[in-house]
Amino acid sequence: MAHLPQIKIPATYMRGGTSKGVFFRLQDLPPAAQVPGPARDRLLLRVIGSPDPYGKQIDGLGGATSSTSKTVILAKSTKPDHDVDYLFGQVSIDQAFVDWSGNCGNLSAAVGPFALANGLVDPDRIPADGLATVRIWQANIGKTIVARVPMTAGAVQETGDFELDGVTFPTAEIQLEFLDPADEGDGEGGGAMFPTGNLVDELVVPGVGTLQATLINAGIPTIFVEAAALGYTGTELQEAINGDPQALARFETIRAHGALRMGLIQDLAEAATRQHTPKVAFVAPPADYVASSGKAVRAADIDLLVRALSMGKLHHAMMGTAAVAIGTAAAIPGTLVNRAAGGGERTAVRFGHPSGTLRVGAEARQVGGDWTVTKAIMSRSARVLMEGWVRVPGEG
C-alpha cells in the first residue's frame, strides 16, 4: 500500500469575536484549492477534521461546535476601493460539506488584523500608531465591511482592556461597520430586506403551529420568532435547548419552513445542505437572568433578550451577523425584535444572550414605503492563537 506524505500549508489560527477559525491566504493554498470546487472543500474539511461521525473533530483543528468549525480565505481585493477579499466557509461537523452561503460576523473582526499582518493592505495606508482602516469585500454575500484596527509601533495591537461577553480574557477593541447590510435584490433569497414584503408574517410550521415571524435579510438571513410562542422565556442557556433533541428538531423545522418562505431554498429537503443560513432566533422582553459565566444580567441593563441557533445548536453567545440582523430589525418599528425592545424608533440596542450582553447600532430609514439600512455598527475583538503550517494528508 502506498503511503502519501502529508502536505503543509501556511495558515493562522485566530479568534475573532466569539468564534475561532483557520485563516489562509489564497495564494498559499494548493493550486487546485485556489478556485472554488470539490478540491477546495475536501482540503478545508480535512483541515478542520470533518466529517466526523463522533462529532469531536479530533483529527483536525475544529472544536466540535459551529463557532469553532470555520475557515477563511483572504486575498488582495479585486474590487475598487477595497483592501482585501474575504471568503468564509462554515464547515459541517458530521457531514462532508462546506457551506459558503453566508458570512461570519465574528470572524470578520479577525480579517483586518490578518490582512494587515500578512501583506494584504497597502503599507502606505497603515499608520504606525492609531487606527488602521481596512476595507473588506465580503465575497460570500457581496457586501462591504470596514474594520478599524488599533496599531501600536507599526504592528496590530492585540492586547487591551476591551471585554466581550463570551470571551474569557480582555483584549483590544476592533470596530466593525457593516455597510448596506441588507439584501437589496442582487443576491439569492427574494432580493429584499424583508423578502415577503412584511415586517411580520404568519409562518405555518407543520407539527409546531402558526407562528408570528420576522423574516429579514440583513447581516445574514434570519428568522425571528417570539420566545413565548414556543414556551420559552428568552433567558435560556445552551443546555436548556441543546440538551433537548425535540427542541432542536422543532427549531430545524422552523428554519426549513422559514427558508422556503424567504425564497432561500426551493424545496424543504435543501435545508439539510444549507445549514449556515438562515439563522433562527427567538426574542423576548428584558428579564433578569444569570449568564453562563455566572454573571448576573439585569433587565434594567438591556433592551431585549435574544437567543439564536447556529448549525442546529443554540449559540453560546451571539453570531456577529445575527447581531447585525438584530440591530437592523430593532431599528424598524413593528418587527418582532423592535416590539420585544419596547417599540418606537431606535438607533441602537443592548440585548441579552447566553454569555452576557452585546450592544449593536443600526441606521435604518424608510424610502418610498421600503426600509433600507445604511450601516450596522458593533465592537468585537480578535487575536492570533497560532501561526505556521497546517498539515493534511496529500491526495493521490
C-alpha positions in Angstrom: 0.0 0.0 0.0 1.4 3.4 -1.0 1.8 5.9 1.8 1.2 9.5 0.7 3.2 12.2 2.6 1.4 15.0 4.4 1.5 18.4 2.8 1.9 21.6 4.8 0.1 24.9 4.1 0.8 28.2 5.7 -2.1 29.0 8.0 -3.0 31.1 11.0 -5.4 30.0 13.8 -7.3 33.0 15.0 -10.1 34.0 17.4 -12.5 36.6 16.0 -15.3 37.7 18.3 -16.7 34.6 19.9 -15.6 32.3 17.1 -12.3 30.6 16.1 -11.2 29.7 12.6 -8.3 28.7 10.4 -7.2 31.6 8.1 -5.4 31.2 4.8 -4.0 33.5 2.1 -5.5 32.4 -1.2 -2.0 32.3 -2.8 -0.8 29.8 -0.2 -3.4 27.2 -1.0 -2.5 24.3 -3.3 -3.3 25.3 -6.9 -6.4 23.0 -7.1 -7.8 24.7 -4.0 -7.3 28.2 -5.2 -10.5 28.0 -7.1 -14.0 27.1 -5.8 -14.9 23.5 -6.1 -14.6 20.0 -4.6 -10.8 20.1 -4.2 -11.1 23.3 -2.0 -13.9 21.8 0.0 -12.0 18.5 0.6 -9.0 20.4 1.8 -10.9 22.5 4.3 -12.9 19.5 5.6 -9.6 17.7 6.2 -8.1 20.7 7.9 -11.0 21.0 10.3 -11.4 17.3 10.8 -14.7 16.7 9.1 -16.9 14.7 8.5 -16.6 13.2 12.0 -19.3 10.7 13.0 -18.0 11.0 16.6 -18.8 14.8 16.4 -15.5 15.7 18.0 -13.2 16.7 15.1 -10.3 15.1 16.9 -8.2 14.6 13.7 -8.4 18.3 12.8 -8.4 21.9 14.0 -12.1 22.1 14.6 -13.5 22.5 18.1 -16.7 20.4 17.5 -19.1 23.4 17.7 -20.4 25.7 15.0 -18.3 28.6 16.5 -15.1 26.6 16.0 -15.6 24.8 12.7 -14.8 27.7 10.5 -12.3 28.6 7.7 -11.4 31.9 6.0 -9.6 32.5 2.7 -8.2 36.0 2.1 -6.6 37.8 -0.9 -5.8 41.3 -2.0 -9.0 42.7 -3.2 -10.0 42.8 -6.9 -12.7 45.4 -6.0 -12.0 49.1 -6.4 -11.7 50.9 -3.1 -11.2 47.7 -1.1 -8.2 46.2 0.5 -9.0 42.6 1.0 -11.4 39.9 -0.4 -12.8 37.8 2.4 -14.4 34.4 1.8 -15.9 32.4 4.7 -16.5 28.7 4.8 -18.6 27.1 7.5 -17.5 23.5 7.8 -20.1 20.9 8.8 -19.0 18.8 11.8 -20.6 15.4 10.9 -21.3 15.8 7.2 -19.0 16.2 4.2 -19.8 19.7 3.1 -18.7 23.3 3.4 -21.4 25.9 3.5 -20.5 29.1 1.5 -23.9 30.7 1.8 -23.2 33.4 4.3 -20.7 35.5 6.3 -19.3 35.0 9.8 -19.6 38.4 11.6 -17.4 37.3 14.5 -14.5 36.2 12.3 -15.0 39.4 10.3 -13.2 41.1 13.3 -10.1 39.0 12.6 -9.9 39.8 8.9 -8.5 43.2 9.3 -5.7 42.2 11.7 -4.8 39.2 9.5 -4.7 41.3 6.3 -2.5 44.0 8.0 -0.1 41.4 9.3 0.1 39.4 6.1 0.8 41.9 3.4 -2.7 42.3 2.0 -3.0 46.0 2.8 -1.0 48.8 1.0 1.7 49.8 3.5 1.1 53.4 2.7 -2.4 53.1 4.3 -1.1 51.6 7.5 -0.4 54.1 10.4 2.3 53.3 12.8 0.0 54.2 15.7 -3.7 54.8 15.9 -6.5 53.1 13.9 -5.9 51.4 10.6 -8.9 51.3 8.4 -9.3 48.1 6.4 -11.9 48.0 3.7 -13.1 44.4 3.3 -15.1 42.9 0.5 -17.2 40.1 1.9 -17.3 37.8 -1.1 -19.9 35.3 0.1 -22.7 38.0 0.2 -21.2 40.8 -1.9 -21.1 43.4 0.9 -18.5 45.9 2.3 -17.2 45.7 5.9 -15.0 48.4 7.3 -12.7 47.4 10.2 -10.9 49.9 12.4 -7.9 48.1 13.9 -5.7 49.5 16.6 -2.0 49.8 15.7 1.0 50.3 18.1 4.5 50.8 16.8 3.6 49.6 13.4 2.0 46.3 14.5 -1.5 45.2 15.1 -2.4 45.8 18.8 -3.9 42.6 20.2 -3.9 43.2 23.9 -6.1 45.7 25.8 -8.9 46.1 28.2 -11.9 45.7 26.0 -14.2 43.0 27.3 -16.6 41.0 25.1 -19.1 38.7 26.8 -18.5 35.1 25.6 -14.7 35.7 25.5 -12.8 35.0 28.7 -9.9 37.5 28.5 -9.9 41.2 27.7 -8.1 42.4 24.5 -8.0 45.3 22.1 -11.3 46.6 20.6 -11.9 46.4 16.9 -14.8 48.5 15.5 -16.7 47.0 12.6 -19.1 48.8 10.2 -21.3 46.6 8.0 -22.3 48.8 5.1 -25.7 48.4 3.4 -26.0 45.0 5.2 -29.5 44.2 3.8 -30.1 42.2 0.7 -31.2 44.6 -1.9 -32.0 42.3 -4.8 -28.8 41.2 -6.3 -28.4 38.1 -4.3 -30.4 34.9 -3.5 -33.4 34.8 -1.3 -36.1 37.1 -2.5 -34.0 40.2 -3.1 -35.2 42.5 -0.3 -34.5 43.2 3.4 -38.0 41.7 4.0 -38.3 39.1 1.3 -42.0 38.6 1.8 -42.7 42.4 1.9 -43.9 42.1 5.5 -42.5 43.2 8.8 -44.3 40.2 10.5 -45.6 37.1 8.8 -47.8 34.2 9.8 -45.4 31.2 9.4 -47.2 27.9 9.2 -44.9 25.2 10.5 -46.4 21.6 10.4 -46.1 20.0 13.8 -45.3 23.3 15.5 -48.2 25.6 14.6 -48.6 29.0 13.1 -46.0 31.4 14.4 -45.6 35.1 14.0 -42.2 35.6 12.4 -40.0 38.5 11.2 -38.1 37.2 8.2 -35.2 39.6 7.4 -32.1 39.6 5.1 -29.6 41.9 7.0 -26.2 40.7 8.0 -27.4 37.2 7.4 -30.9 35.8 6.6 -32.6 35.4 9.9 -36.0 34.1 11.2 -37.1 35.8 14.4 -39.9 34.3 16.4 -41.3 35.1 19.9 -39.9 33.0 22.8 -43.3 32.8 24.5 -44.9 31.3 21.4 -42.5 28.3 21.8 -42.9 28.1 25.6 -39.6 29.8 26.4 -38.7 32.9 28.4 -35.7 34.1 26.4 -33.4 33.6 29.4 -32.4 30.0 28.4 -28.8 28.9 28.3 -27.3 26.3 26.0 -28.2 23.1 27.8 -31.9 24.0 28.0 -32.0 23.8 24.2 -29.1 21.7 23.1 -29.9 19.0 25.7 -33.5 18.7 24.2 -33.5 16.7 20.9 -37.2 17.5 20.4 -36.5 21.2 20.7 -33.6 21.1 18.2 -35.8 19.2 15.8 -38.6 21.8 16.2 -36.2 24.6 15.5 -34.8 22.9 12.5 -38.4 22.5 11.1 -39.0 26.2 11.7 -35.7 27.0 10.0 -36.5 24.9 7.0 -40.0 26.4 6.5 -38.7 29.9 7.1 -36.0 29.4 4.5 -38.6 28.2 2.0 -40.8 31.3 2.8 -37.8 33.6 2.3 -37.0 32.1 -1.1 -33.6 30.8 0.1 -34.5 27.2 -0.9 -36.9 25.8 -3.5 -37.6 22.6 -1.6 -37.6 21.7 2.1 -35.0 19.0 1.5 -32.5 21.6 0.5 -32.4 23.0 4.1 -30.3 19.9 5.1 -27.4 21.0 2.8 -27.7 24.7 3.7 -27.1 24.7 7.5 -25.4 28.0 7.8 -28.3 30.1 6.6 -30.9 31.2 7.5 -30.5 31.5 11.2 -33.4 31.1 13.6 -33.7 33.2 16.8 -36.2 33.8 19.5 -36.8 37.1 21.3 -38.4 38.3 24.5 -38.7 41.5 26.6 -36.0 42.1 29.1 -35.8 39.9 32.2 -33.2 39.2 34.9 -31.1 36.1 34.4 -27.7 34.6 35.2 -25.4 34.2 32.2 -23.3 31.1 31.5 -20.3 32.7 33.1 -22.2 33.3 36.4 -22.6 37.0 35.6 -25.9 38.5 36.6 -27.7 40.3 33.8 -30.3 42.8 34.9 -33.4 43.5 33.0 -32.8 47.2 33.6 -29.5 47.0 31.7 -30.8 45.5 28.4 -33.5 46.3 25.9 -34.5 42.8 25.0 -33.5 39.1 25.2 -32.3 37.1 22.1 -31.3 33.5 21.7 -30.1 32.2 18.3 -29.2 28.9 16.8 -26.3 28.2 14.5 -25.7 24.9 12.6 -28.5 23.2 14.6 -27.4 24.2 18.1 -28.1 27.2 20.4 -25.1 29.5 20.1 -23.1 30.1 23.3 -23.2 33.9 22.7 -24.3 35.6 19.5 -23.2 35.3 15.9 -21.9 38.7 14.7 -24.1 38.5 11.5 -27.1 37.7 13.6 -26.3 40.7 15.8 -26.5 42.8 12.6 -29.9 41.4 11.9 -30.9 42.1 15.5 -29.8 45.7 15.3 -31.4 46.3 12.0 -34.7 44.7 12.9 -34.7 46.6 16.2 -34.4 49.9 14.3 -37.6 49.3 12.3 -40.8 49.8 14.2 -43.2 46.9 14.0 -40.8 44.0 13.7 -40.9 41.3 16.5 -37.4 42.4 17.6 -38.5 46.0 17.8 -41.6 45.1 19.8 -39.6 43.0 22.2 -37.4 46.0 22.8 -40.4 48.2 23.6 -41.2 49.6 20.2 -40.6 53.0 18.8 -37.6 54.3 16.8 -34.1 53.5 18.0 -30.6 53.5 16.6 -29.0 51.0 19.0 -30.0 48.2 21.3 -28.3 46.2 24.0 -29.5 42.7 24.1 -29.0 39.8 26.5 -27.6 36.5 25.1 -26.5 33.3 26.9 -23.0 34.6 27.7 -24.0 38.2 28.7 -24.9 41.3 26.7 -23.9 43.0 23.4 -24.7 46.4 22.0 -25.3 46.9 18.3 -26.3 50.0 16.4 -28.0 50.4 13.0 -29.1 53.3 10.9 -32.4 52.5 9.1 -34.7 54.7 7.1 -37.9 54.4 5.1 -37.8 55.4 1.4 -40.9 55.2 -0.7 -42.5 52.7 1.7 -39.5 50.4 1.7 -37.0 50.1 4.6 -33.3 50.4 3.9 -30.3 50.3 6.4 -27.1 52.2 5.6 -24.9 50.6 8.2 -24.7 48.4 11.3 -22.0 49.0 13.9 -20.5 46.9 16.7 -17.3 46.3 18.5 -15.5 42.9 18.6 -12.0 41.8 19.2 -9.5 39.3 17.7 -6.3 37.6 18.5 -3.8 35.3 16.7 -3.7 32.0 18.6 -1.2 30.1 16.5 0.6 30.6 13.2 2.7 28.4 11.0 1.6 25.5 8.8 -1.3 23.2 8.9 -0.6 19.6 7.7 -3.1 17.4 5.9 -2.6 14.1 4.1 -1.8 14.5 0.4 -4.2 13.3 -2.2 -3.1 10.5 -4.6 
